[in-house]
Amino acid sequence: MHSGTDADAAWFWEPIRLNEMVRSHQPQCVISPRSGWVGDFQCDEGTHETRGEIIPFDWEKCFSIAPFWSYDAEERVLPIEQIIRLMIDCFIRGGNVLLDVAPSPEGNIPVSQQEQLKLIGQFMKP
């Protein structure tokens, strides 16, 4: 998208104008690169491993607690060991984690995801 292609339709949103408008109303607002152009931080999406050195700018790792970005009738979740490893790999490299949950069609968080969230909370507790 930054090279001017429209593979993901980012240019339909007029990203440069959009970011300028946001800054005019909220100068301190943090803009994600999902606006279609460069934001205040970078994103790495998915459950692939994070490797390498600490990078010198703000970034986040986005992934879902479920194997998908949306509701799964089978209520499958990633193994807690994989979730914790992904989080640690991000944190030790100076990143932030944005962990997605996949609610049911009724808006409830499935029990399988609640259980993983409780385990993450236990791990994160000082």
Accessible surface in RSA format (square Angstrom, percent):
REM  Atomic radii and reference values for relative SASA: ProtOr
REM  Chains: A
REM  Algorithm: Lee & Richards
REM  Probe-radius: 1.40
REM  Slices: 20
REM RES _ NUM      All-atoms   Total-Side   Main-Chain    Non-polar    All polar
REM                ABS   REL    ABS   REL    ABS   REL    ABS   REL    ABS   REL
RES MET A   1    77.37  40.1  47.13  31.2  30.24  72.0  45.89  39.0  31.48  41.7
RES HIS A   2    73.09  39.9  56.66  39.4  16.43  42.0  41.12  42.4  31.97  37.2
RES SER A   3   100.37  84.8  58.61  78.2  41.76  96.2  57.78 123.0  42.59  59.7
RES GLY A   4    49.57  61.1   0.00   N/A  49.57  61.1  22.54  61.8  27.03  60.5
RES THR A   5    73.62  52.4  66.21  67.1   7.41  17.7  67.58  90.8   6.04   9.1
RES ASP A   6    64.59  45.2  43.33  43.1  21.26  50.3  30.58  72.0  34.01  33.9
RES ALA A   7   103.70  95.3  57.25  88.3  46.45 105.7  70.20  98.9  33.50  88.7
RES ASP A   8    91.18  63.9  62.26  62.0  28.92  68.4  46.50 109.4  44.69  44.6
RES ALA A   9    34.97  32.2  34.27  52.9   0.69   1.6  34.44  48.5   0.52   1.4
RES ALA A  10     7.25   6.7   2.87   4.4   4.38  10.0   7.25  10.2   0.00   0.0
RES TRP A  11    77.47  31.1  67.53  32.7   9.94  23.3  67.70  36.1   9.77  15.8
RES PHE A  12   158.80  79.4 129.56  80.2  29.24  76.1 134.66  81.6  24.14  69.1
RES TRP A  13   182.00  73.0 170.07  82.3  11.92  28.0 147.83  78.8  34.16  55.4
RES GLU A  14    87.93  50.5  83.21  63.0   4.72  11.2  34.52  66.8  53.41  43.6
RES PRO A  15     0.14   0.1   0.14   0.1   0.00   0.0   0.14   0.1   0.00   0.0
RES ILE A  16    81.77  46.5  79.69  59.4   2.08   5.0  80.88  58.2   0.89   2.4
RES ARG A  17   158.59  66.6 155.79  79.4   2.80   6.7  55.85  76.3 102.74  62.3
RES LEU A  18    53.98  30.1  49.75  35.6   4.23  10.6  53.47  37.6   0.51   1.4
RES ASN A  19    18.64  12.9  18.55  17.9   0.09   0.2  12.69  30.5   5.95   5.8
RES GLU A  20   110.96  63.7 102.69  77.7   8.27  19.7  46.05  89.1  64.91  53.0
RES MET A  21    98.82  51.2  92.69  61.3   6.12  14.6  59.59  50.7  39.22  52.0
RES VAL A  22    41.59  27.4  37.59  34.0   4.00   9.6  41.59  36.1   0.00   0.0
RES ARG A  23    83.22  34.9  78.96  40.3   4.25  10.1  43.92  60.0  39.30  23.8
RES SER A  24    84.59  71.5  45.63  60.9  38.96  89.7  50.28 107.1  34.31  48.1
RES HIS A  25   134.05  73.3 112.27  78.0  21.78  55.7  75.51  77.8  58.54  68.1
RES GLN A  26   112.35  62.8 112.35  82.1   0.00   0.0  28.14  59.9  84.22  63.9
RES PRO A  27    88.54  64.5  76.19  69.5  12.35  44.9  76.39  63.1  12.15  75.5
RES GLN A  28   164.75  92.1 143.04 104.5  21.71  51.7  65.77 140.0  98.98  75.1
RES CYS A  29    50.61  38.3  36.79  41.0  13.83  32.5  12.71  32.2  37.90  40.9
RES VAL A  30   104.58  68.8  82.54  74.7  22.04  53.1  82.77  71.9  21.81  59.1
RES ILE A  31    14.58   8.3  11.38   8.5   3.20   7.7  14.58  10.5   0.00   0.0
RES SER A  32    31.11  26.3  25.46  34.0   5.66  13.0  18.31  39.0  12.81  17.9
RES PRO A  33    10.89   7.9  10.57   9.6   0.31   1.1  10.89   9.0   0.00   0.0
RES ARG A  34   120.33  50.5  87.26  44.5  33.07  78.7  72.08  98.5  48.25  29.2
RES SER A  35    19.73  16.7   7.65  10.2  12.09  27.8  16.52  35.2   3.21   4.5
RES GLY A  36     1.89   2.3   0.00   N/A   1.89   2.3   1.89   5.2   0.00   0.0
RES TRP A  37    74.42  29.9  74.42  36.0   0.00   0.0  55.65  29.7  18.78  30.5
RES VAL A  38    75.71  49.8  66.39  60.1   9.32  22.4  66.39  57.7   9.32  25.3
RES GLY A  39    15.33  18.9   0.00   N/A  15.33  18.9   2.76   7.6  12.57  28.1
RES ASP A  40    65.22  45.7  39.97  39.8  25.25  59.7  24.49  57.6  40.73  40.6
RES PHE A  41    31.52  15.8  28.00  17.3   3.52   9.2  31.48  19.1   0.04   0.1
RES GLN A  42    66.00  36.9  66.00  48.2   0.00   0.0  23.86  50.8  42.14  32.0
RES CYS A  43    39.23  29.7   8.76   9.8  30.48  71.6   9.87  25.0  29.36  31.7
RES ASP A  44    38.39  26.9  36.12  36.0   2.27   5.4  18.90  44.5  19.49  19.4
RES GLU A  45    86.86  49.9  69.56  52.6  17.30  41.2  23.11  44.7  63.75  52.0
RES GLY A  46    19.55  24.1   0.00   N/A  19.55  24.1  19.55  53.7   0.00   0.0
RES THR A  47    55.07  39.2  43.22  43.8  11.85  28.2  11.71  15.7  43.36  65.5
RES HIS A  48    97.13  53.1  84.31  58.6  12.83  32.8  74.69  77.0  22.44  26.1
RES GLU A  49    88.01  50.5  72.14  54.6  15.87  37.8  16.81  32.5  71.20  58.1
RES THR A  50    16.22  11.5  10.86  11.0   5.36  12.8  14.11  19.0   2.11   3.2
RES ARG A  51   185.26  77.8 158.16  80.6  27.10  64.5  62.98  86.1 122.28  74.1
RES GLY A  52    49.17  60.6   0.00   N/A  49.17  60.6  35.70  98.0  13.47  30.2
RES GLU A  53   154.03  88.4 141.14 106.8  12.89  30.7  62.81 121.5  91.22  74.5
RES ILE A  54   117.64  66.9  98.57  73.4  19.07  46.0  98.57  71.0  19.07  51.7
RES ILE A  55    67.94  38.7  60.30  44.9   7.64  18.4  60.56  43.6   7.38  20.0
RES PRO A  56   129.68  94.5  88.64  80.8  41.04 149.2 103.90  85.8  25.78 160.2
RES PHE A  57   105.89  53.0  90.76  56.2  15.13  39.4 102.32  62.0   3.57  10.2
RES ASP A  58   102.19  71.6  96.91  96.5   5.28  12.5  18.28  43.0  83.92  83.7
RES TRP A  59    17.94   7.2  12.09   5.9   5.84  13.7  12.36   6.6   5.58   9.0
RES GLU A  60    16.31   9.4  16.31  12.3   0.00   0.0   1.52   2.9  14.79  12.1
RES LYS A  61     0.00   0.0   0.00   0.0   0.00   0.0   0.00   0.0   0.00   0.0
RES CYS A  62     2.56   1.9   2.56   2.9   0.00   0.0   2.56   6.5   0.00   0.0
RES PHE A  63     0.31   0.2   0.14   0.1   0.17   0.4   0.31   0.2   0.00   0.0
RES SER A  64     5.38   4.5   3.60   4.8   1.78   4.1   3.60   7.7   1.78   2.5
RES ILE A  65     0.00   0.0   0.00   0.0   0.00   0.0   0.00   0.0   0.00   0.0
RES ALA A  66     1.84   1.7   0.55   0.8   1.29   2.9   0.55   0.8   1.29   3.4
RES PRO A  67    61.36  44.7  30.93  28.2  30.44 110.6  34.81  28.7  26.55 165.0
RES PHE A  68    90.04  45.0  84.32  52.2   5.72  14.9  90.04  54.6   0.00   0.0
RES TRP A  69   136.42  54.7 115.34  55.8  21.08  49.5  87.58  46.7  48.84  79.2
RES SER A  70    71.68  60.6  67.15  89.6   4.53  10.4  44.92  95.7  26.76  37.5
RES TYR A  71    82.28  38.4  60.18  34.2  22.10  57.5  36.24  27.2  46.04  56.8
RES ASP A  72    14.96  10.5   9.22   9.2   5.73  13.6   4.94  11.6  10.01  10.0
RES ALA A  73    82.60  75.9  57.57  88.8  25.03  56.9  57.69  81.2  24.91  66.0
RES GLU A  74   126.72  72.8  97.97  74.1  28.75  68.5  42.19  81.6  84.53  69.0
RES GLU A  75    67.07  38.5  60.41  45.7   6.66  15.9  13.71  26.5  53.37  43.6
RES ARG A  76   106.23  44.6  99.56  50.8   6.67  15.9  50.24  68.7  55.99  33.9
RES VAL A  77    42.13  27.7  22.65  20.5  19.48  46.9  22.65  19.7  19.48  52.8
RES LEU A  78    16.95   9.4  16.56  11.9   0.38   1.0  16.95  11.9   0.00   0.0
RES PRO A  79    75.52  55.0  65.95  60.1   9.57  34.8  75.52  62.3   0.00   0.0
RES ILE A  80    35.39  20.1  33.86  25.2   1.52   3.7  33.86  24.4   1.52   4.1
RES GLU A  81   119.53  68.6 110.66  83.7   8.87  21.1  67.55 130.7  51.98  42.4
RES GLN A  82    40.79  22.8  40.20  29.4   0.58   1.4   7.60  16.2  33.18  25.2
RES ILE A  83     0.00   0.0   0.00   0.0   0.00   0.0   0.00   0.0   0.00   0.0
RES ILE A  84    24.27  13.8  24.27  18.1   0.00   0.0  24.27  17.5   0.00   0.0
RES ARG A  85   114.61  48.1 110.92  56.5   3.69   8.8  54.96  75.1  59.64  36.1
RES LEU A  86     1.60   0.9   1.60   1.1   0.00   0.0   1.60   1.1   0.00   0.0
RES MET A  87     9.34   4.8   9.34   6.2   0.00   0.0   9.34   7.9   0.00   0.0
RES ILE A  88    66.93  38.1  66.42  49.5   0.51   1.2  66.93  48.2   0.00   0.0
RES ASP A  89    24.56  17.2  24.56  24.4   0.00   0.0   0.46   1.1  24.10  24.0
RES CYS A  90     0.00   0.0   0.00   0.0   0.00   0.0   0.00   0.0   0.00   0.0
RES PHE A  91    78.83  39.4  61.61  38.2  17.22  44.8  62.96  38.2  15.88  45.4
RES ILE A  92   106.31  60.5  85.22  63.5  21.09  50.8  93.41  67.3  12.90  35.0
RES ARG A  93    40.51  17.0  40.37  20.6   0.15   0.3   6.90   9.4  33.61  20.4
RES GLY A  94    56.06  69.1   0.00   N/A  56.06  69.1  30.32  83.2  25.74  57.7
RES GLY A  95    11.44  14.1   0.00   N/A  11.44  14.1   0.97   2.6  10.48  23.5
RES ASN A  96    83.42  57.5  80.19  77.5   3.23   7.8  26.39  63.5  57.03  55.1
RES VAL A  97    25.49  16.8   5.95   5.4  19.54  47.1   5.95   5.2  19.54  53.0
RES LEU A  98    91.20  50.8  90.04  64.4   1.17   2.9  90.75  63.7   0.45   1.2
RES LEU A  99    43.39  24.2  18.78  13.4  24.61  61.9  18.78  13.2  24.61  66.2
RES ASP A 100    40.00  28.0  33.94  33.8   6.06  14.3  11.01  25.9  28.99  28.9
RES VAL A 101    45.16  29.7  37.62  34.1   7.54  18.2  37.62  32.7   7.54  20.5
RES ALA A 102     0.72   0.7   0.14   0.2   0.58   1.3   0.72   1.0   0.00   0.0
RES PRO A 103    57.69  42.0  51.91  47.3   5.78  21.0  51.91  42.9   5.78  35.9
RES SER A 104    17.30  14.6  11.95  16.0   5.35  12.3  11.73  25.0   5.58   7.8
RES PRO A 105   106.12  77.3  61.71  56.3  44.41 161.4  74.42  61.4  31.69 197.0
RES GLU A 106   136.68  78.5 100.37  75.9  36.31  86.4  60.09 116.2  76.58  62.5
RES GLY A 107    53.44  65.9   0.00   N/A  53.44  65.9  27.71  76.0  25.73  57.6
RES ASN A 108    94.45  65.1  90.38  87.3   4.07   9.8  26.68  64.2  67.77  65.5
RES ILE A 109    50.72  28.9  44.25  33.0   6.47  15.6  44.25  31.9   6.47  17.6
RES PRO A 110     9.74   7.1   1.11   1.0   8.63  31.4   9.74   8.0   0.00   0.0
RES VAL A 111    92.76  61.0  91.85  83.2   0.91   2.2  91.85  79.8   0.91   2.5
RES SER A 112    23.67  20.0  19.76  26.4   3.91   9.0  21.65  46.1   2.02   2.8
RES GLN A 113     3.27   1.8   3.27   2.4   0.00   0.0   0.00   0.0   3.27   2.5
RES GLN A 114    71.11  39.8  69.30  50.6   1.82   4.3  17.13  36.5  53.98  40.9
RES GLU A 115    95.27  54.7  92.82  70.2   2.45   5.8  32.97  63.8  62.30  50.9
RES GLN A 116    17.16   9.6  17.16  12.5   0.00   0.0   1.46   3.1  15.70  11.9
RES LEU A 117    65.25  36.3  57.51  41.1   7.74  19.5  57.87  40.6   7.38  19.9
RES LYS A 118   135.68  66.2 126.04  77.3   9.63  22.9  84.11  75.7  51.57  54.9
RES LEU A 119    73.97  41.2  70.27  50.3   3.71   9.3  70.27  49.3   3.71  10.0
RES ILE A 120    14.26   8.1  14.26  10.6   0.00   0.0  14.26  10.3   0.00   0.0
RES GLY A 121    38.35  47.3   0.00   N/A  38.35  47.3  32.88  90.2   5.47  12.2
RES GLN A 122   126.06  70.5 107.68  78.7  18.38  43.8  41.95  89.3  84.10  63.8
RES PHE A 123    98.05  49.1  72.07  44.6  25.98  67.6  81.18  49.2  16.86  48.3
RES MET A 124    97.78  50.6  73.23  48.5  24.55  58.5  72.63  61.7  25.16  33.3
RES LYS A 125   157.91  77.0 136.09  83.5  21.82  51.9  84.27  75.8  73.64  78.4
RES PRO A 126   169.26 123.4 102.37  93.3  66.89 243.2 140.30 115.8  28.96 180.0
END  Absolute sums over single chains surface
CHAIN  1 A     8331.9       6694.3       1637.6       5069.2       3262.7
END  Absolute sums over all chains
TOTAL          8331.9       6694.3       1637.6       5069.2       3262.7
